[in-house]
Amino acid sequence: MPVENKPDTDIESEHFPLEPRYHPVNKMVRKVYDFLASAKLAMALLVAILICCLIGVTLLRGQRGGELIFDTLWFNGLLVMLIANVACCFFGRIWGRRITIVSFGMILFHLSFVAMFVGIIYNSLFFFRGAMRLTEGETVQNGERQSYDAVSHGRFFNVLWLKGETTLNALHIGYKLDGVDKRRAYDITVGEGDQKKQEVIYLTKNLDYKGFKFFPDQEGYTVLTVLSDKQGKELYGAYLPLQSLKHDGKSNFYTTGTKNGPGTLAFPYAPEQPLFDLQVAYRPDPLKEKAGAAFFMVRPLGSTMTKMDQESFAKSKTDLGASFDAGAYLLSPKEVRYWVSMKVSYEPGQIIVLSSLWVGLFGMILTTVGRIVKGRRETGKA
């Protein structure tokens, strides 16, 4: 009886030990790839990210939106999943195909799309934003929390990256450069040791120090208020920053308080023992810079303001260098300086995002040119 010849594949399958035709590891990789390349996954991710963005920019807004959504690991995880989905969907379909101008342009475009989201994720995890307020001549440490009025940063930002110190050398009013009026400009010095960097910054120019950018924000007056006893012995002094508020909708009113309205503060500042609540206002001299008169309102700690307080406040006009009788003490507005607020920003992923946008634009141009050339060739053959 003739022996039937078996195919080579069957003969190989009988060799011992038996090996599966598809290794389980390969099957697992294939399942993961199919999941990441799924159109259903793409739709679910896009809907979830869109809902999160709508909630973050409408209901929560600002810093709270970043803390609860945009800067969280789970939201960045959704973006990573979307990146993986786009990469698997597109690059899996073009793998092994002939490269043309059109396909190369599409590759660049999708690569830029992936890189853009990588930059967004990287930035949200490592960014830093702060508002720093200084008085002329003041120096603060960049790495200390008390140097900032407000701070927000990414989950993996390292405060040790904030090295050195920042000094406000001067505020220039009516600053001109090459005949162009820049209005206000800040002369600042940033850094440590021999690596300190000094520049004049204004609305359209910032100082960049090791990736940290310093932007001008706003400015105002600060009054050096000195507390003395009745014999004139100086006991305490501090620069009190004043808010610029509109008075009768016409002129500016400079006083202690907040941007929402005038207010008092416990004076002296902690850690000293406060003696009373104090409100300070300043009326600048229209003819002379950093000149004018101060006004004082002194009340017991925690008391409410009365009509009599307001009347005495209006009558408390005190020229710079003179003294105001505050009962058991004397208050003197020694001098007026400018205070400025600067925004400090560290956006490490920004360069990735901007570069990817240019690469994506170049990819779109290549694709468009390639299709035009291809269309002309097909028309010529016809």
Protein Blocks (a to p, Z undefined) as FASTA:
>chain_A
ZZddddfklmmmmpccdddfbdfklmmmmmmmmmmmpmklmmmmmmmmmmmmmmmmmmno
pjllmmmmmmpmklmmmmmmmmmmmmmmmmmmmgoiacdfklmmmmmmmmmmmmmmmmmm
mmmmmgccddddddehiacdfkbmklpfbdcddfklcfklmgcjdddfbacehiaeehia
ghiacdddedehjlbccddddfkbccdeehiacddfbdcdddddddddfkopafbdcddd
dddddehhlaccddeddfkbccdddddddfbdcfbdcdddddddfkbghiacddddddde
hiacdfklmmmmmmmgccehiacdehjaccddfbacddddddddddfklmmmmmmmmmmm
mmmmmmmmmmmmmmmmmmmmZZ
